[in-house]
Amino acid sequence: MVASSPTSVPPPSAPRSWRVPPPPPTTRALGALSAFVTQLGEVSMLAANCVKALFRKPFEGREIIRQFESLGVASLGIVVVTSLFIGMVMSTQFAFGLRKFGGMEYTGRVVALTFARELAPTLTAVIVGGRIGAGMTAEIGAMAVTEQLEAIRALGADPVKKLVLPRLIAATFVLPIVGTFALILGFTGAMIITDAQFGIPAAFFFQSALDQLVLMDYLMGLFKTPFFGAIIALLGCHFGMMTRGGTAGVGRSTTKTVVAISIAILIADFFLTKLVFIFWGIV
């Protein structure tokens, strides 16, 4: 009698994983690009709606004045502190660097040119923009999650004209004033620290800066500030109106606003600077 061979038992199969694999990098990149283009289109539509609302009655004069106070006067404290200390830091760096080459007397010229063209308008827009942009997003976002925007529409009013346009007008006019204030304070801080630490007389520092600067240097920085103000207001209001998900959604929108404003201002600064050099030929 032939012995039967033992039956082979199949090995146990590995447990099946139900975890979805992450999408490939190309898909993630295309998704991010699509989201960016969508956001850009929505902000552009918001800007176009603001232009249309500008020519419709009623004119929200009282709200615009309130926004001037909220965006401008309330921001002076942070402008004073940041401008003074940025001026002190920049003058200290330039003075130490130029002293190696025996050119410390040129500190006033370099600081004045740097502040007038770039530091005063751009850094002020980034610092102040984070504050006022986050405030716009939080205020409008809270209205969005509590359905107050729908209530405004139900009453026959336009949220863009009532909420966005006053903030856009105020920010566009406030940023040039705040930028000029920051230029004066930054230069003052630089003049004080160079006199106290490096022995450069304040009168000489001031006169050397005036010898270097021309009106177009100031206008070059001033030209950018209304665009920065418009970017801050449009992004702040856009992320506020798109807020969903209760108080947690307001926090997420506020974070997005600060990041988006900082990046957008720096990108816009590059293109506006190129535009100024192309059309005005400042050297």
Wavefront OBJ file of the C-alpha trace (Angstrom):
o trace
v 0.000 0.000 0.000
v 1.431 3.315 -1.110
v 1.594 6.011 1.606
v -0.130 9.181 0.578
v 1.978 12.338 0.547
v 1.022 14.935 3.133
v -0.982 17.824 1.728
v 0.910 21.120 1.693
v -0.722 23.942 3.614
v -0.447 27.362 1.834
v 1.341 30.027 3.840
v -0.888 32.590 5.483
v -1.412 35.640 3.319
v -0.157 39.000 4.488
v -2.807 41.265 5.977
v -4.336 43.478 3.331
v -3.559 47.165 3.730
v -6.436 49.542 3.178
v -4.255 52.670 3.343
v -4.499 54.758 0.203
v -1.058 55.493 -1.245
v -0.107 59.162 -1.430
v -0.511 60.834 -4.811
v 2.624 61.180 -6.922
v 4.579 64.461 -6.751
v 3.351 65.505 -10.194
v -0.266 65.247 -9.092
v 0.415 67.252 -5.932
v 2.215 69.942 -7.926
v -0.643 70.191 -10.415
v -3.134 70.403 -7.564
v -1.194 73.220 -5.903
v -0.939 75.069 -9.223
v -4.652 74.659 -9.842
v -5.483 75.980 -6.356
v -3.166 78.972 -6.888
v -4.760 79.846 -10.235
v -8.224 79.517 -8.690
v -7.327 81.840 -5.805
v -5.760 84.324 -8.204
v -8.903 84.350 -10.324
v -11.117 84.873 -7.278
v -8.992 87.795 -6.055
v -9.079 89.324 -9.550
v -12.864 89.010 -9.630
v -13.051 90.656 -6.213
v -10.934 93.559 -7.486
v -13.177 93.922 -10.548
v -16.298 93.918 -8.350
v -14.738 96.642 -6.186
v -14.188 98.821 -9.256
v -17.837 98.335 -10.273
v -19.063 99.053 -6.740
v -17.064 102.289 -6.647
v -19.512 103.922 -9.065
v -22.691 102.761 -7.325
v -24.488 104.620 -4.587
v -24.451 104.996 -1.643
v -20.930 106.164 -0.857
v -19.713 104.589 2.393
v -17.861 107.683 3.624
v -18.298 107.043 7.337
v -17.021 103.465 7.031
v -14.005 104.631 5.018
v -13.088 107.125 7.750
v -13.454 104.375 10.366
v -11.130 102.159 8.351
v -8.597 105.007 8.080
v -8.483 105.098 11.863
v -8.376 101.312 12.204
v -5.719 100.697 9.552
v -3.608 103.834 9.889
v -3.749 105.408 13.330
v -3.866 102.063 15.132
v -0.771 100.899 13.226
v 1.461 103.814 14.216
v 2.801 102.067 17.317
v 4.251 99.110 15.432
v 5.543 101.437 12.707
v 7.406 103.595 15.234
v 9.123 100.664 16.953
v 10.050 98.700 13.824
v 11.224 101.709 11.805
v 13.453 103.092 14.548
v 15.168 99.804 15.257
v 15.500 98.798 11.605
v 17.196 102.139 10.990
v 19.538 101.540 13.912
v 20.390 98.017 12.782
v 21.003 98.982 9.155
v 23.186 101.956 10.044
v 25.226 99.824 12.443
v 25.772 97.157 9.793
v 26.735 99.671 7.109
v 29.016 101.627 9.436
v 30.957 98.519 10.506
v 31.216 97.330 6.915
v 32.311 100.668 5.469
v 34.835 101.277 8.263
v 36.922 98.377 6.945
v 37.416 100.326 3.708
v 37.782 103.765 5.269
v 34.421 104.936 3.960
v 32.347 105.259 7.115
v 31.388 108.814 6.133
v 29.251 107.323 3.342
v 26.948 105.613 5.847
v 24.337 108.358 5.662
v 24.155 108.174 1.875
v 23.779 104.402 1.788
v 21.195 104.281 4.571
v 19.118 107.088 3.085
v 19.094 105.536 -0.384
v 18.231 102.083 0.947
v 15.432 103.344 3.136
v 13.906 105.668 0.544
v 13.818 103.094 -2.240
v 13.166 99.777 -0.505
v 13.169 99.381 3.258
v 10.592 102.009 4.205
v 7.869 100.999 1.715
v 8.459 97.252 1.543
v 9.197 96.314 5.145
v 6.447 98.618 6.374
v 3.984 96.946 4.016
v 5.043 93.463 5.160
v 4.899 94.280 8.886
v 1.814 96.489 8.854
v 0.180 94.337 6.194
v 0.360 91.272 8.399
v -1.417 93.153 11.151
v -4.177 94.852 9.188
v -4.652 91.970 6.757
v -5.131 89.494 9.586
v -7.563 91.907 11.211
v -9.626 92.157 8.027
v -9.711 88.378 7.645
v -10.708 87.796 11.255
v -13.456 90.435 11.150
v -14.995 89.391 7.827
v -14.357 85.702 8.503
v -16.326 85.900 11.734
v -19.188 87.457 9.785
v -18.937 84.696 7.167
v -19.124 81.771 9.606
v -22.065 83.363 11.444
v -23.910 83.896 8.132
v -23.925 87.680 8.434
v -22.751 88.005 4.823
v -25.831 86.084 3.677
v -27.968 88.376 5.832
v -26.457 91.430 4.107
v -27.279 89.921 0.712
v -30.790 89.033 1.887
v -31.373 92.686 2.793
v -30.447 93.686 -0.764
v -27.016 95.126 0.053
v -23.700 94.192 -1.532
v -21.039 92.843 0.874
v -18.298 93.928 -1.542
v -19.447 97.552 -1.461
v -20.244 97.579 2.238
v -17.238 95.647 3.581
v -14.485 95.298 0.979
v -14.485 98.644 -0.841
v -14.032 100.855 2.282
v -11.079 98.730 3.380
v -9.562 98.798 -0.097
v -9.803 102.600 -0.357
v -8.461 103.136 3.167
v -5.523 100.754 2.748
v -4.577 102.267 -0.620
v -4.350 105.748 0.867
v -2.979 104.793 4.289
v 0.113 102.887 3.097
v 1.795 105.927 1.416
v 1.350 107.947 4.609
v 2.621 105.154 6.834
v 5.540 104.506 4.455
v 6.599 108.166 4.595
v 6.335 108.109 8.379
v 8.505 104.969 8.475
v 11.125 106.610 6.237
v 11.443 109.603 8.581
v 11.611 107.450 11.702
v 14.069 104.956 10.224
v 16.394 107.718 9.114
v 16.102 109.342 12.541
v 17.042 106.095 14.279
v 20.035 105.665 11.964
v 21.172 109.238 12.608
v 20.941 108.807 16.380
v 22.912 105.544 16.557
v 25.691 106.669 14.206
v 26.186 109.835 16.224
v 26.173 108.011 19.558
v 28.258 104.956 18.622
v 30.448 105.918 15.665
v 30.973 109.623 16.251
v 29.419 110.725 12.948
v 27.788 114.112 13.635
v 24.062 114.145 13.039
v 24.329 117.298 10.917
v 26.947 115.686 8.659
v 24.894 112.465 8.431
v 21.810 114.437 7.449
v 23.626 116.619 4.911
v 25.369 113.687 3.242
v 22.022 111.940 2.870
v 20.483 115.039 1.283
v 23.419 115.275 -1.133
v 22.765 111.700 -2.295
v 18.973 111.623 -2.461
v 16.899 113.086 -5.257
v 13.138 113.414 -5.434
v 12.796 110.365 -7.657
v 14.374 108.152 -4.991
v 11.538 109.042 -2.642
v 8.904 108.789 -5.370
v 10.228 105.353 -6.356
v 9.342 103.995 -2.915
v 6.138 105.999 -2.663
v 4.962 104.668 -6.034
v 4.833 101.107 -4.684
v 2.840 101.737 -1.519
v -0.676 102.106 -3.040
v -0.216 98.771 -4.797
v 0.898 97.195 -1.526
v -2.169 98.621 0.213
v -4.479 97.215 -2.450
v -2.836 93.785 -2.193
v -3.253 93.763 1.592
v -6.924 94.737 1.464
v -7.882 92.385 -1.368
v -6.159 89.338 0.139
v -7.397 90.067 3.644
v -11.008 90.483 2.509
v -10.853 87.542 0.093
v -9.686 85.023 2.688
v -12.213 86.436 5.137
v -15.146 85.980 2.761
v -13.983 82.447 1.889
v -13.813 81.382 5.551
v -15.690 78.206 6.460
v -15.690 75.892 9.449
v -16.426 78.045 12.474
v -13.788 79.599 14.705
v -11.162 77.063 13.621
v -11.735 78.169 10.034
v -11.184 81.799 11.037
v -7.803 80.843 12.493
v -6.794 78.980 9.346
v -7.851 81.861 7.120
v -5.918 84.351 9.240
v -2.753 82.277 8.936
v -3.184 82.001 5.172
v -3.668 85.760 4.931
v -0.421 86.656 6.712
v 1.605 84.229 4.588
v -0.058 85.239 1.322
v 0.345 88.977 1.982
v 4.045 88.658 2.808
v 4.779 86.618 -0.333
v 2.597 88.757 -2.599
v 4.202 92.019 -1.431
v 7.731 90.741 -2.061
v 6.802 89.450 -5.517
v 5.012 92.690 -6.374
v 8.002 94.679 -5.106
v 10.277 92.982 -7.643
v 8.000 93.683 -10.604
v 7.244 97.258 -9.520
v 10.969 97.936 -9.120
v 11.634 96.602 -12.614
v 8.789 98.754 -13.922
v 10.247 101.881 -12.328
v 13.701 101.245 -13.766
v 12.281 100.554 -17.227
v 10.070 103.641 -17.478
v 11.930 106.162 -15.313
v 15.501 104.948 -15.633
v 16.481 105.720 -12.050
v 20.135 104.952 -11.269
l 1 2 3 4 5 6 7 8 9 10 11 12 13 14 15 16 17 18 19 20 21 22 23 24 25 26 27 28 29 30 31 32 33 34 35 36 37 38 39 40 41 42 43 44 45 46 47 48 49 50 51 52 53 54 55 56 57 58 59 60 61 62 63 64 65 66 67 68 69 70 71 72 73 74 75 76 77 78 79 80 81 82 83 84 85 86 87 88 89 90 91 92 93 94 95 96 97 98 99 100 101 102 103 104 105 106 107 108 109 110 111 112 113 114 115 116 117 118 119 120 121 122 123 124 125 126 127 128 129 130 131 132 133 134 135 136 137 138 139 140 141 142 143 144 145 146 147 148 149 150 151 152 153 154 155 156 157 158 159 160 161 162 163 164 165 166 167 168 169 170 171 172 173 174 175 176 177 178 179 180 181 182 183 184 185 186 187 188 189 190 191 192 193 194 195 196 197 198 199 200 201 202 203 204 205 206 207 208 209 210 211 212 213 214 215 216 217 218 219 220 221 222 223 224 225 226 227 228 229 230 231 232 233 234 235 236 237 238 239 240 241 242 243 244 245 246 247 248 249 250 251 252 253 254 255 256 257 258 259 260 261 262 263 264 265 266 267 268 269 270 271 272 273 274 275 276 277 278 279 280 281 282 283
